[in-house]
């Protein structure tokens, strides 16, 4: 799978780092209270002054936070939620159980109940006995305050989406909320609760926020209903230390699950990937969030306590419900032309891109919904015949179903063992197929759009050189980062001048929201439930705003009347209606035709754990949940984590 010489060089680099590192940790961010030290009676201390045996250390997926004091989730440029904020402090109305594939209560105690047959009026209860982390009682007034704030504060980016959904949200009493929606809704809990990573509707404490301007308030000392409170932070944004609340019983997790295991949780950015691997080898990090296959190879050789999702190939979990690919700003020329978008699709050598991105350990996806197992069965496999017959405007059929077999053959040549042998198993592992690599057909499409070749370089219709920039993550979301470079290489080989522009998390996401991109290694294609209506809502054309403004949805700025109509129709259907799957299938077909986002791969996550200090982590054999350490549901995992005794 990997070039052996490359692995040797990588191991040598790790060896040099290991040799250079002392216990104080050259790989560590500046210490809050000195380096690692021995504390009488409690063993090793962390570099932020907590007992190591009581501290769960978690890698920060999105890297360093540029402004570690900005904790307001409704403010642009806020601290990345996956720095521990939405995992440990903030809480949602409804969470998601990904194993059962259903929503579960969090702040809300019940699901929304229709009050009449119009599906515009609902009532639900909230949990009793919960308190904010400053001790103030959590009530329905907090929910109403947050809703009112969003409805009247149009400067907040999320306000546009929320206002299109909710007309009013009122506290009838301390534990009862009544909601009136703008139009009939059959999935209110999905739209206001968690269906994958988190939710944008985060209830804020009225007793604090009502005194502030929500567009300017940093919320530097965040207060939440989660089981932890923020104890310390690095002024440079490299780490955030959370401590278990003394009154954890009044948190959502305390009431619904039980006491979290770790007394402290330290979310920490260690730097580039090789330093993160060194930290894990030295038992200075317990949970890694996204590494490369090469790094996993090093880690498992150097740390016998390191565990991945599977014991053997493919090691990584392949069911992350967001797929990766290339996202277009369809409001900017020439990417407003679907022939150009399709040409770039056909200039993508997908098998080599897979090898360059993640050593071939990726499941391909030709449609907008990710190829997780349940959605493969619901959409990918049933759509295979349609994909094989689908034609571009000139009659060309772009789809081929040989990807899985081709990848098995390529990986065999790399000496990989344990590969699937029959066609069904191959398809389950590597996907149903993808689009042809065909520069000749791409040339026809580009020439149709007015492009011309000068030598081996493409010129735009106005005669200027075609220079294309791909926005990409910098030192976070490693698969998307590497995918950007692999795709750029494929496009460069075919005469396009491509630049990959790496960005920190705040800039990366702000650029997508404001339309400050041409092509981006983003992932606007997520889904977990067969009824993926809520995940697809953002593609409605009603959310399109001019470039420069924060988009409440449809950040690709792609207007498709049929998709918008189908989405509006789905909103009026009950989730159990058989037509739901049929209409979502039609949306997938429209997305293939228009290609506003080139779907490429489901996300394979090498997110190992080190079991030296902590045990009870989920894996393929202990699947109480997936390995979604960066999701809002992380706090519900913590009662399972127990000290190992080391």
PyMOL commands that set and color helices and strands:
alter all, ss='L'
color gray80, all
select helices_A, chain A and resi 4-20+52-54+81-83+85-89+140-152+157-165+188-192+206-209+248-250+252-256+273-281+293-302+338-346+350-358+373-380+384-389+403-413+423-430+439-448+478-492+505-514+533-539+541-543+561-571+579-594+634-640
alter helices_A, ss='H'
color red, helices_A
select strands_A, chain A and resi 38-39+43-44+55-59+94-97+102-105+113-114+121-125+166-173+176-181+228-233+239-244+264-268+306-307+317-328+399-400+434-435+452-454+457-459+467-473+497-503+519-520+525-526+597-605+609-610+614-615+642-643
alter strands_A, ss='S'
color yellow, strands_A
deselect
rebuild
show_as cartoon
